[in-house]
Amino acid sequence: MSTIKQALAVACIQLNQHPGAPARLEAEILLAYVLGKPRAYLHTWPELPLENHILNQYQALVQRRCLGEPIAYITGQREFWGLPLNVSPATLIPRPETERLVEIALELIPAEASWRIADLGTGGGALALALGSERPRCEITGTDISAAALAIAEENRRHLNLVNVRFAAGRWFDPLKGLRFDLVVSNPPYVGCNDPHLQEGDLRFEPQQALSAGPDGLEAIREIICDAVDYLIPGGWLILEHAFDQGDSVTTLFIENGFTRVFCHRDYAERERATAGQLPAK
């Protein structure tokens, strides 16, 4: 019968043969998930023997990871902005760089504001829920064309008990006809459809419609910027995530559609990651 320490050692050897996050970290995440314990438990009880059914379950998950399946999909969990979120292959895996959009938005939204906010292409609801948790007086609506993704988003909303967040089915602004917003935020697809990265790493497993947008990756961004003019109040803000090499193109699209105070923000790796612009006040 293997101990926790022995099981982790074997898993590390297997995971070290494949690219990804540090093998030790991933081995611990998977074993903690199987045991239903925090990772600290593994360090506290390294000599604890594992029952065969637990060991078999663990080894099966390690094999899935060795085949490239994202660890977030294996566990069905990923933290974003300190919030524990459910994820599935119907949703993108929330990434740390997308937290930059939350930071930019919070710099714009006064602490006691009662803004109306839209999150387009919400997926599992990460952006909408992060903003809802930080600005409880604001009303946030997340939209998505995928019913499966919205089901995950609603699970997350109920788990977090965020009554100021709701979700609606439809493409971008389609479910929001007749409404105006103080702020619109989106992490839309922005990878070119022929980009070889779509066939690498975690991207192979994530929903392609949430990743790629036309030959240059800008189709969704163009559509959102153009339509946002009809859904923002005068003085309202639009914030979009994009690829590190799309900053100039996105800035130009903002300006061409009448936005002012357009600024491209960098992520934690100092890469251009998001652009924000304001609709002129009348």
C-alpha positions as CSV (number, residue, x, y, z in Angstrom):
1,M,0.0,0.0,0.0
2,S,1.5,3.3,-1.1
3,T,1.8,6.3,1.2
4,I,1.0,9.9,0.2
5,K,4.7,10.6,-0.2
6,Q,5.3,7.6,-2.4
7,A,2.2,8.3,-4.6
8,L,3.3,11.8,-5.2
9,A,6.8,10.7,-6.1
10,V,5.5,8.3,-8.8
11,A,3.1,11.0,-10.1
12,C,5.9,13.6,-10.3
13,I,8.0,11.2,-12.4
14,Q,5.1,10.7,-14.8
15,L,4.2,14.4,-15.0
16,N,7.8,15.5,-15.5
17,Q,7.7,13.8,-18.9
18,H,5.1,16.2,-20.2
19,P,5.1,20.0,-20.5
20,G,2.9,22.1,-18.2
21,A,2.9,23.5,-14.7
22,P,5.5,22.2,-12.2
23,A,5.0,18.5,-11.8
24,R,5.0,18.6,-8.0
25,L,2.4,21.3,-7.9
26,E,0.1,19.4,-10.3
27,A,0.7,16.1,-8.5
28,E,-0.4,17.7,-5.2
29,I,-3.4,19.4,-6.7
30,L,-4.7,16.2,-8.1
31,L,-4.1,14.1,-4.9
32,A,-5.6,16.8,-2.7
33,Y,-8.7,16.8,-5.0
34,V,-9.1,13.0,-4.7
35,L,-8.8,13.1,-1.0
36,G,-11.0,16.2,-0.6
37,K,-8.3,17.8,1.5
38,P,-6.2,21.0,1.2
39,R,-2.7,20.6,-0.1
40,A,-1.3,21.3,3.3
41,Y,-2.8,17.9,4.4
42,L,-0.3,16.1,2.1
43,H,2.6,17.8,3.8
44,T,1.3,17.1,7.3
45,W,0.6,13.4,6.7
46,P,3.2,12.2,4.1
47,E,3.4,8.7,5.5
48,L,-0.4,8.1,5.5
49,P,-1.2,5.0,3.5
50,L,-3.7,5.3,0.6
51,E,-6.4,2.8,0.1
52,N,-6.2,1.0,-3.2
53,H,-9.4,2.6,-4.6
54,I,-8.0,6.1,-3.8
55,L,-4.7,5.3,-5.3
56,N,-6.4,3.9,-8.5
57,Q,-8.5,7.0,-8.8
58,Y,-5.5,9.2,-8.4
59,Q,-3.4,7.4,-10.9
60,A,-6.3,7.7,-13.4
61,L,-6.3,11.4,-13.0
62,V,-2.6,11.7,-13.4
63,Q,-2.8,9.7,-16.7
64,R,-5.5,12.2,-17.9
65,R,-3.1,15.0,-17.2
66,C,-0.3,13.2,-18.9
67,L,-2.4,13.1,-22.0
68,G,-2.7,16.9,-21.9
69,E,-6.2,17.4,-20.4
70,P,-6.2,20.7,-18.5
71,I,-6.0,20.2,-14.7
72,A,-8.9,22.6,-14.3
73,Y,-11.2,20.3,-16.4
74,I,-10.0,17.3,-14.5
75,T,-10.9,18.8,-11.1
76,G,-13.7,20.9,-12.4
77,Q,-12.4,23.9,-10.4
78,R,-10.3,27.0,-10.9
79,E,-9.9,30.1,-8.7
80,F,-10.3,33.5,-10.2
81,W,-10.0,36.8,-8.3
82,G,-10.0,34.7,-5.1
83,L,-13.4,33.1,-6.0
84,P,-13.7,29.3,-6.2
85,L,-15.3,28.7,-9.6
86,N,-16.6,25.6,-11.3
87,V,-15.4,25.1,-14.9
88,S,-16.1,22.5,-17.6
89,P,-15.0,21.9,-21.2
90,A,-18.0,24.2,-22.1
91,T,-16.1,27.2,-20.6
92,L,-12.8,28.8,-21.0
93,I,-10.4,28.2,-18.1
94,P,-10.1,31.6,-16.2
95,R,-6.5,32.8,-16.4
96,P,-4.6,35.2,-14.1
97,E,-4.1,37.7,-16.9
98,T,-7.8,38.2,-17.3
99,E,-7.9,39.5,-13.7
100,R,-6.3,42.6,-15.2
101,L,-9.8,43.5,-16.6
102,V,-11.2,43.3,-13.1
103,E,-8.6,45.7,-11.9
104,I,-9.2,48.2,-14.7
105,A,-12.9,48.1,-14.2
106,L,-12.6,48.6,-10.4
107,E,-10.4,51.7,-11.0
108,L,-13.3,53.1,-13.0
109,I,-16.3,52.1,-10.9
110,P,-16.7,54.2,-7.7
111,A,-16.9,52.0,-4.6
112,E,-20.6,53.0,-3.8
113,A,-21.7,53.2,-7.4
114,S,-25.0,51.6,-8.6
115,W,-23.8,51.1,-12.2
116,R,-25.3,48.8,-14.8
117,I,-22.6,46.5,-16.1
118,A,-22.5,43.9,-18.9
119,D,-20.0,41.1,-19.4
120,L,-20.2,39.8,-22.9
121,G,-19.2,36.2,-23.6
122,T,-19.2,35.5,-19.9
123,G,-18.5,31.8,-20.1
124,G,-18.4,30.4,-16.6
125,G,-19.1,33.9,-15.2
126,A,-15.6,34.8,-14.0
127,L,-15.6,38.5,-14.8
128,A,-19.3,39.1,-13.9
129,L,-18.9,37.4,-10.6
130,A,-15.7,39.1,-9.7
131,L,-17.2,42.5,-10.4
132,G,-20.4,41.6,-8.6
133,S,-18.4,40.5,-5.5
134,E,-16.5,43.8,-5.4
135,R,-19.3,46.2,-6.3
136,P,-22.5,44.8,-4.6
137,R,-24.6,47.8,-5.5
138,C,-24.0,47.4,-9.2
139,E,-26.2,45.2,-11.4
140,I,-24.2,42.9,-13.6
141,T,-25.5,40.9,-16.6
142,G,-23.4,38.3,-18.3
143,T,-24.3,37.1,-21.7
144,D,-23.2,34.0,-23.6
145,I,-24.4,32.0,-26.7
146,S,-23.6,28.7,-25.0
147,A,-26.3,27.3,-22.8
148,A,-23.8,24.8,-21.3
149,A,-21.5,27.6,-20.3
150,L,-24.4,29.6,-18.8
151,A,-25.4,26.6,-16.7
152,I,-21.9,26.6,-15.1
153,A,-22.1,30.4,-14.6
154,E,-25.4,30.1,-12.8
155,E,-24.0,27.3,-10.6
156,N,-21.1,29.6,-9.6
157,R,-23.5,32.5,-9.0
158,R,-25.7,30.4,-6.6
159,H,-22.6,29.0,-4.8
160,L,-21.3,32.5,-4.3
161,N,-24.8,33.9,-3.4
162,L,-24.4,37.0,-5.6
163,V,-27.8,38.4,-6.0
164,N,-26.7,41.3,-8.1
165,V,-25.5,39.1,-11.0
166,R,-27.7,37.5,-13.6
167,F,-27.1,35.7,-16.9
168,A,-28.8,35.8,-20.2
169,A,-28.5,33.6,-23.3
170,G,-27.5,35.1,-26.6
171,R,-24.7,36.5,-28.8
172,W,-22.9,39.5,-27.3
173,F,-25.5,42.3,-27.0
174,D,-28.5,40.4,-28.4
175,P,-30.1,39.6,-25.0
176,L,-29.7,43.3,-24.0
177,K,-31.9,45.0,-26.5
178,G,-33.2,48.4,-25.3
179,L,-30.8,48.5,-22.4
180,R,-27.9,51.0,-21.7
181,F,-24.9,50.3,-19.5
182,D,-22.3,52.3,-17.6
183,L,-19.7,49.8,-18.3
184,V,-19.2,46.9,-20.8
185,V,-16.4,44.4,-20.3
186,S,-15.5,41.3,-22.3
187,N,-12.8,38.7,-22.8
188,P,-13.9,37.8,-26.3
189,P,-12.2,35.3,-28.7
190,Y,-9.2,36.9,-30.2
191,V,-7.0,34.1,-31.6
192,G,-6.7,33.8,-35.4
193,C,-8.5,30.7,-36.7
194,N,-5.3,29.4,-38.3
195,D,-3.1,30.1,-35.3
196,P,-1.1,26.9,-34.6
197,H,-1.3,27.6,-30.8
198,L,-4.9,26.4,-31.0
199,Q,-3.5,22.9,-31.4
200,E,-1.2,23.2,-28.4
201,G,-1.5,22.7,-24.7
202,D,-4.7,23.5,-22.9
203,L,-6.2,25.3,-25.9
204,R,-6.8,21.9,-27.6
205,F,-9.4,21.1,-25.0
206,E,-11.1,24.5,-24.6
207,P,-14.2,25.6,-26.6
208,Q,-12.9,26.8,-30.0
209,Q,-15.8,29.3,-30.4
210,A,-14.6,31.1,-27.3
211,L,-11.0,31.2,-28.6
212,S,-10.8,32.0,-32.3
213,A,-12.4,34.8,-34.3
214,G,-11.6,35.0,-38.0
215,P,-8.3,35.0,-39.8
216,D,-6.9,37.9,-37.8
217,G,-8.6,37.2,-34.5
218,L,-10.4,40.5,-34.5
219,E,-13.8,39.7,-35.8
220,A,-15.5,39.6,-32.4
221,I,-13.7,42.6,-31.2
222,R,-14.7,44.6,-34.2
223,E,-18.4,43.6,-33.7
224,I,-18.4,44.4,-30.0
225,I,-16.7,47.8,-30.4
226,C,-19.1,48.8,-33.2
227,D,-22.3,47.7,-31.3
228,A,-21.2,49.0,-27.9
229,V,-21.9,52.6,-29.1
230,D,-25.6,51.7,-29.0
231,Y,-25.5,50.1,-25.6
232,L,-23.4,52.5,-23.5
233,I,-24.7,55.6,-21.8
234,P,-23.0,58.8,-22.7
235,G,-19.7,58.7,-20.8
236,G,-19.9,54.9,-20.5
237,W,-16.8,52.7,-20.7
238,L,-15.8,49.6,-22.8
239,I,-13.0,47.3,-21.7
240,L,-11.8,44.5,-23.9
241,E,-9.1,41.8,-23.5
242,H,-7.0,41.0,-26.5
243,A,-3.7,39.4,-27.6
244,F,-0.4,41.0,-26.8
245,D,0.2,42.0,-30.4
246,Q,-3.3,43.5,-31.1
247,G,-3.0,46.6,-29.0
248,D,-2.5,49.0,-31.9
249,S,-5.3,47.5,-34.0
250,V,-7.8,47.5,-31.1
251,T,-6.9,51.1,-30.2
252,T,-7.5,52.1,-33.8
253,L,-10.9,50.4,-33.7
254,F,-11.9,52.2,-30.6
255,I,-11.0,55.6,-32.0
256,E,-12.6,54.9,-35.4
257,N,-15.9,54.2,-33.5
258,G,-15.8,57.5,-31.6
259,F,-14.3,56.4,-28.3
260,T,-12.1,58.8,-26.3
261,R,-9.6,58.4,-23.5
262,V,-8.5,55.2,-25.2
263,F,-5.7,53.5,-23.4
264,C,-4.0,50.1,-23.7
265,H,-3.2,48.4,-20.4
266,R,-0.4,45.9,-19.8
267,D,-0.7,42.6,-17.9
268,Y,1.5,41.3,-15.1
269,A,4.1,40.2,-17.7
270,E,4.2,43.7,-19.1
271,R,2.4,42.6,-22.3
272,E,-0.4,44.7,-23.8
273,R,-3.5,42.8,-22.7
274,A,-6.6,45.0,-22.5
275,T,-7.8,48.3,-24.0
276,A,-10.4,50.6,-22.5
277,G,-12.2,53.6,-24.0
278,Q,-15.0,56.0,-23.0
279,L,-18.0,57.0,-25.1
280,P,-18.1,60.8,-25.2
281,A,-20.6,62.4,-22.8
282,K,-23.2,64.4,-24.7
